[in-house]
Amino acid sequence: MEFLVRAENRLPPETPAERREELRSGERARAMELREAGILKRLWRVPGRTGWIGLFEAPDPAALHDALVSLPMSPWLDVHVEALAQHPQER
């Protein structure tokens, strides 16, 4: 199944710079692992915001959930997921 995931980062502004960098680094590393596993297909940032949009592929919603909560920033992400279905014109 494919999923369109929109996330906004809600990390508190008072988070120390060292912790922010640690989380960003961990997020990059985990995203690369998800790409290598074929789960994260595409990723876009949203200009002017602390958000991103991703195209994910997972066997089911539970597997997608597991992938998303494995992200180091997951406790601070406001996530919205849309399951995608193939359009008849794509066949």
C-alpha positions as semicolon CSV with decimal commas, in nm:
position;residue;x (nm);y (nm);z (nm)
1;M;0,000;0,000;0,000
2;E;0,111;0,356;-0,066
3;F;0,060;0,636;0,183
4;L;0,096;1,011;0,158
5;V;0,232;1,134;0,491
6;R;0,236;1,498;0,596
7;A;0,424;1,586;0,912
8;E;0,493;1,907;1,099
9;N;0,779;1,924;1,348
10;R;0,664;2,048;1,691
11;L;1,001;2,024;1,867
12;P;0,994;2,291;2,143
13;P;1,195;2,601;2,048
14;E;1,383;2,586;2,379
15;T;1,539;2,250;2,282
16;P;1,918;2,292;2,307
17;A;2,106;2,320;1,977
18;E;2,311;2,006;2,051
19;R;1,994;1,802;2,102
20;R;1,840;1,945;1,784
21;E;2,147;1,842;1,583
22;E;2,147;1,495;1,741
23;L;1,782;1,448;1,641
24;R;1,838;1,581;1,286
25;S;2,134;1,348;1,239
26;G;1,936;1,051;1,369
27;E;1,641;1,144;1,149
28;R;1,863;1,151;0,838
29;A;2,015;0,814;0,922
30;R;1,677;0,651;0,988
31;A;1,530;0,799;0,668
32;M;1,815;0,642;0,471
33;E;1,742;0,305;0,633
34;L;1,373;0,337;0,541
35;R;1,473;0,426;0,183
36;E;1,701;0,122;0,161
37;A;1,416;-0,096;0,292
38;G;1,187;0,039;0,018
39;I;0,947;0,198;0,268
40;L;1,029;0,565;0,208
41;K;0,986;0,634;-0,164
42;R;1,000;1,016;-0,187
43;L;1,045;1,302;0,058
44;W;0,980;1,673;0,016
45;R;1,024;1,961;0,257
46;V;0,762;2,234;0,283
47;P;0,926;2,574;0,222
48;G;0,871;2,824;0,502
49;R;0,756;2,555;0,747
50;T;0,906;2,287;0,967
51;G;0,715;2,020;0,782
52;W;0,768;1,753;0,522
53;I;0,563;1,537;0,288
54;G;0,660;1,179;0,216
55;L;0,547;0,898;-0,008
56;F;0,573;0,570;0,182
57;E;0,502;0,212;0,083
58;A;0,420;-0,047;0,348
59;P;0,225;-0,375;0,356
60;D;-0,042;-0,225;0,583
61;P;-0,115;0,072;0,813
62;A;0,043;-0,103;1,112
63;A;0,375;-0,140;0,927
64;L;0,361;0,228;0,829
65;H;0,296;0,320;1,192
66;D;0,600;0,118;1,300
67;A;0,816;0,299;1,042
68;L;0,693;0,643;1,149
69;V;0,740;0,586;1,522
70;S;1,093;0,463;1,451
71;L;1,189;0,817;1,348
72;P;1,384;0,995;1,624
73;M;1,160;1,303;1,589
74;S;0,838;1,101;1,614
75;P;0,743;1,225;1,964
76;W;0,733;1,581;1,824
77;L;0,573;1,515;1,485
78;D;0,215;1,608;1,410
79;V;0,142;1,344;1,143
80;H;-0,143;1,311;0,894
81;V;-0,165;0,999;0,677
82;E;-0,369;0,937;0,363
83;A;-0,388;0,586;0,220
84;L;-0,361;0,598;-0,159
85;A;-0,543;0,377;-0,409
86;Q;-0,452;0,334;-0,773
87;H;-0,654;0,550;-1,010
88;P;-0,823;0,360;-1,296
89;Q;-0,631;0,570;-1,552
90;E;-0,301;0,443;-1,406
91;R;-0,369;0,084;-1,506
